[in-house]
Amino acid sequence: MSLKALALNGTLKSSDSSEPSSTGKLLELIAEEFKTHGVETESIRLADHNIKPGVTSDEGEGDAWPDIRKKVLEADILLVGTPIWLGQPGSVCKRALERMDAFLEETDDQGRMVSYGKVAAVAVVGNEDGAHHVSAEVFQALNDVGFTIPANAVAYWVGEAMGSTNFVDLKKTPEAVQTMISMLARNTVHLAKLLKKSQYPGEEG
C-alpha cells in the first residue's frame, strides 16, 4: 500500500533567508524516516507562499492556500512543523490551521469532513521549554478539523532556557530525538494504512 506524506514547514524564515531552518531540519529527518517505511514526503515552506488570513478554503485573488489545501487532501499523512515563539506555535503555522477550519463545513453526504481518514503528526523546535504545550495546541486544532492523531506522534527538540544553540546547529541528532522520530514515523504510517483500508463510518454507518 503506497502512502504520501505532506510536511508543512511553519518556520518564519522564507527560502530567501540566509539562515537555515531548524524546523526544516527536523522535518527532513522525519521524512528520511518515513522513507524507510516506503512513504515519500513533499515539503512546503509556508512562509514562501501568500496564505491570506481567513477561515475559508479560498480567500480570493492571489491566495496560495487553495493549491496547498489540494495537496493536504491528496496526502495520507500531514506533518506540521513549527518553531516555538512566545511559548506558542508560530504565526505561520497558526494561519495554516485557521484555514483548515473550513473543513468543519466541508462534509460528504454522511457528515464526514474532507480530512477524515487522514493522519497527522507534529514536529516542534525551540530554545525554551514549551514543546508539550505547543504540540497540544496543534494536536487539538488538527483533531478539531478531522485529522486522526496516532500514539506518540510528536518529535521535538528544545535547547536550554536563554540559550543560543539551535537544533540546526547540532552536529549530531540527540538519541532521544531520534527515538521520537522513529516512533512518530512507525506509528503514523501504521495508522494511516489502517484508515486507508477502512474509513470512518458516517452518520448512516
C-alpha positions as CSV (number, residue, x, y, z in Angstrom):
1,M,0.0,0.0,0.0
2,S,1.6,3.3,-1.1
3,L,1.2,6.3,1.1
4,K,2.0,10.0,0.6
5,A,3.0,12.5,3.3
6,L,2.9,16.3,3.2
7,A,5.1,18.3,5.5
8,L,4.0,21.9,6.2
9,N,7.1,23.8,7.4
10,G,5.9,26.6,9.7
11,T,9.3,28.4,10.0
12,L,9.1,32.1,10.0
13,K,12.0,32.2,7.6
14,S,11.3,32.2,3.8
15,S,13.6,30.3,1.4
16,D,15.3,33.6,0.6
17,S,16.6,33.8,4.1
18,S,20.3,33.1,4.5
19,E,19.6,31.5,7.9
20,P,19.0,27.7,7.9
21,S,15.7,26.5,9.4
22,S,15.7,24.2,12.5
23,T,12.1,23.3,11.8
24,G,13.1,22.3,8.3
25,K,16.0,20.1,9.6
26,L,13.7,18.2,11.9
27,L,11.1,17.7,9.2
28,E,13.9,16.4,6.9
29,L,14.9,13.8,9.5
30,I,11.3,12.7,9.8
31,A,10.9,12.5,6.0
32,E,14.0,10.3,5.9
33,E,12.5,8.0,8.5
34,F,9.2,7.9,6.6
35,K,11.1,6.8,3.5
36,T,12.3,3.7,5.4
37,H,8.6,2.8,5.6
38,G,8.1,3.4,1.9
39,V,6.4,6.8,2.3
40,E,7.5,9.7,0.2
41,T,7.2,13.2,1.7
42,E,6.7,16.5,-0.1
43,S,7.5,19.6,2.0
44,I,6.0,23.1,1.7
45,R,7.7,26.1,3.4
46,L,4.6,28.1,4.2
47,A,6.4,31.4,4.5
48,D,7.2,31.2,0.8
49,H,3.5,31.5,-0.1
50,N,0.8,34.2,0.2
51,I,-1.6,32.4,2.5
52,K,-4.2,35.0,3.2
53,P,-5.8,35.4,6.6
54,G,-9.3,33.9,6.9
55,V,-11.2,30.7,7.6
56,T,-12.5,29.7,4.2
57,S,-10.8,27.4,1.7
58,D,-10.3,30.3,-0.8
59,E,-9.9,33.9,0.2
60,G,-9.8,35.2,-3.3
61,E,-7.3,36.5,-5.8
62,G,-3.7,35.8,-5.0
63,D,-4.5,33.4,-2.2
64,A,-2.0,30.5,-2.2
65,W,-4.0,28.3,0.2
66,P,-6.3,26.6,-2.4
67,D,-3.3,24.9,-4.0
68,I,-1.8,23.9,-0.7
69,R,-5.2,22.7,0.5
70,K,-5.3,20.4,-2.5
71,K,-2.0,18.8,-1.5
72,V,-3.2,18.4,2.1
73,L,-6.2,16.4,0.9
74,E,-4.2,14.4,-1.6
75,A,-1.8,13.2,1.2
76,D,-2.5,10.3,3.6
77,I,-0.3,11.9,6.3
78,L,0.0,15.5,7.3
79,L,3.2,16.5,9.2
80,V,3.0,20.0,10.7
81,G,6.3,21.6,11.8
82,T,6.5,24.7,13.9
83,P,9.0,26.7,16.0
84,I,8.1,27.9,19.4
85,W,7.6,31.6,19.6
86,L,6.4,33.3,22.8
87,G,5.6,29.9,24.1
88,Q,3.1,29.2,21.3
89,P,3.1,27.7,17.8
90,G,4.5,30.2,15.3
91,S,2.1,32.6,13.4
92,V,2.7,30.9,10.1
93,C,1.6,27.5,11.5
94,K,-1.4,29.1,13.1
95,R,-2.5,30.7,9.8
96,A,-2.5,27.2,8.1
97,L,-4.5,25.7,11.0
98,E,-7.0,28.6,10.7
99,R,-7.5,28.0,7.0
100,M,-8.3,24.3,7.8
101,D,-11.1,25.5,9.9
102,A,-13.1,25.4,6.7
103,F,-13.1,21.6,6.8
104,L,-15.7,21.8,9.6
105,E,-18.3,22.7,6.9
106,E,-16.9,20.7,4.0
107,T,-18.5,17.3,4.6
108,D,-19.8,14.5,2.5
109,D,-23.4,13.2,2.4
110,Q,-22.6,11.2,5.6
111,G,-21.3,14.2,7.5
112,R,-17.6,13.2,7.3
113,M,-15.1,16.1,6.9
114,V,-12.9,16.0,3.9
115,S,-9.9,15.4,6.2
116,Y,-11.4,12.2,7.7
117,G,-9.2,9.2,7.3
118,K,-6.0,11.3,7.3
119,V,-3.4,11.0,9.9
120,A,-1.4,14.0,11.4
121,A,1.8,14.3,13.3
122,V,3.7,17.3,14.7
123,A,7.3,18.5,14.9
124,V,8.4,21.3,17.3
125,V,11.7,23.1,17.8
126,G,12.7,25.9,20.1
127,N,15.1,27.3,22.6
128,E,12.7,27.4,25.5
129,D,10.6,24.8,27.2
130,G,7.1,24.6,25.8
131,A,7.2,21.7,23.3
132,H,4.4,19.9,25.1
133,H,2.2,23.0,25.2
134,V,2.8,23.8,21.5
135,S,2.2,20.2,20.3
136,A,-1.0,20.1,22.5
137,E,-2.3,23.2,20.7
138,V,-1.6,21.9,17.3
139,F,-2.9,18.4,18.0
140,Q,-6.2,19.8,19.3
141,A,-6.6,22.0,16.2
142,L,-5.9,19.2,13.8
143,N,-8.2,16.9,15.7
144,D,-11.0,19.5,15.6
145,V,-10.8,19.7,11.8
146,G,-10.9,15.9,11.3
147,F,-7.4,14.5,11.4
148,T,-6.5,11.4,13.4
149,I,-3.6,11.6,15.9
150,P,-1.5,8.4,16.4
151,A,0.2,7.5,19.6
152,N,3.4,9.4,20.3
153,A,3.0,11.4,17.1
154,V,5.4,14.2,18.0
155,A,9.1,14.8,17.7
156,Y,10.6,17.8,19.4
157,W,13.8,19.5,20.5
158,V,14.2,22.3,22.9
159,G,17.5,23.9,24.0
160,E,18.5,25.4,27.3
161,A,16.4,28.4,28.6
162,M,18.0,31.6,27.4
163,G,20.4,29.5,25.3
164,S,21.7,30.4,21.8
165,T,22.1,26.9,20.3
166,N,19.5,26.0,17.6
167,F,18.6,22.5,16.5
168,V,20.1,23.1,13.1
169,D,23.5,23.9,14.8
170,L,23.8,20.4,16.4
171,K,26.4,18.2,14.8
172,K,24.5,15.0,15.7
173,T,20.8,14.3,16.3
174,P,20.3,13.6,20.0
175,E,19.4,9.9,20.7
176,A,16.1,11.0,22.4
177,V,15.1,13.0,19.4
178,Q,15.9,10.1,17.0
179,T,13.9,7.8,19.2
180,M,10.9,10.2,18.9
181,I,11.3,10.4,15.2
182,S,11.4,6.6,14.8
183,M,8.3,6.2,16.9
184,L,6.4,9.0,15.2
185,A,7.1,7.5,11.7
186,R,6.3,3.9,12.7
187,N,3.0,4.7,14.5
188,T,1.8,7.3,11.9
189,V,2.4,5.0,8.9
190,H,0.7,2.1,10.7
191,L,-2.4,4.1,11.5
192,A,-2.5,5.7,8.0
193,K,-2.5,2.3,6.4
194,L,-5.4,1.1,8.7
195,L,-7.5,4.2,7.9
196,K,-6.8,4.0,4.2
197,K,-8.1,0.4,4.3
198,S,-11.1,1.2,6.5
199,Q,-12.6,4.7,6.5
200,Y,-14.6,6.1,9.5
201,P,-18.3,5.4,9.4
202,G,-20.6,8.3,8.5
203,E,-23.9,9.3,10.0
204,E,-25.6,6.4,8.3
205,G,-22.8,3.9,9.1
